[in-house]
């Protein structure tokens, strides 16, 4: 069985990883202290990763205002849903609002638009 998580949590994890990558790239610049140009390039690249993280956090924040909030039948906590199928943010219960998908095995492919 594949490991699934809430789409919102997955995007937030990606944004957090961008911050850590940015810091690692910046620390990599310390090894080039003797070459100010290379060190500056590393610092700017690290800063760009952190700015990209800020953009992703802003984007997911705006996206999460348009989500549907549902009560999870598994844990009873309110969770946000993106798309036709999603997972509970707390207990990873598969969720859907589409009656045609009720009872079917969870698959993220249901969120893709059919061509």
N, C-alpha and C positions, 0 to 999 in steps of 0.2 A: 504494500500500500504506500502510495506517495505521501510525503509530508506536506500538508497544506497549512496555510495560515491566512489570516484576514488580509485582504488587499491593502487596507490602510496601514496595518502594522508592517507589512512587507515594504511599502514605500518609505515609511518612517525609518525602518532599519537601514534601507539604502542611503537615506539622507544622513543618518548618523555615521555610516561607514565612510561617506564622503568627507566628513569632518576629520575622522581619524587618518584617512589617507592624506588629507591636506597637512595635518601635523607631521606625519611621517616624512612627507616630501620636504617640508620646511626643515625638519631636523637633518635630513640628508644634505641640505645646503651647508651645514656646519662643517662637513668634511672638506668643503672647498673654500675654507677661510682665506687661503692664499690667493684665490682668484675671485675678486669681487664681482665680476660679471657673471660667472657660473653660479656663485652663491645667490646673487640677486635673481637670476632666472629660477632657481629652486624656490626661493621665497615667494616669487610672484606666482609660480605654478601652484604652490601650496595654498596661497591666498585665493586663487581661482577655484580650487576644489572646495574651499570653505564657502565662497560666494555661491557656487553651484548648489551646495547643501542648503543654503539659505533660500535659494529660489525653489528648490524641491519642497522644503518645509512650507513655504508660502503657498505653493501650488496645491499640496495635499491639504493644507488648511482650508483653502478656498473650495477644493473638491469635497471635503468632508461636510461643508455646510449644505451641500446639495444631496447628501445621502439620505436614505430612508432609515429612520431609527425604529428598530423592532425589539420586542422582548424575546430573548432566547428561550425556546421551550425546554432546553436542557438545564440551564443554570438559573433562569429567571431574571438575568441581568439585562438592562438595555444595551444594545449593541448597534453599530452602524453597518449598513449593507450597501455595497457597491455592485451594480450589475444584477443579472438574473439569479446568480448563485454566489454565495460567499460563506465564510466561516465565522462563527462567533468569536469575538476578540478575546473571550475569557476561557471558554471550555472547548473551543474548536468544533462545535456542533455544526454540521452542514445546514445552511439556511437557504430557502428560496421563497419567493412570492409568486412564482409561476406554477399554477395548478397542474400544468402538463408535466412538470418535472418532479412533482411530489412522489416519493417512493422510489425514484430512480437513484442509482449510485451517483455520488458526488463526482462531478468532473468539471474542471474550470473551462473546458471547451464550450460549455453552454453559454458563456459570456461573449463569445466571438460572434460577430455578425455573419450570417450566412450569405454567401455570394450568389 
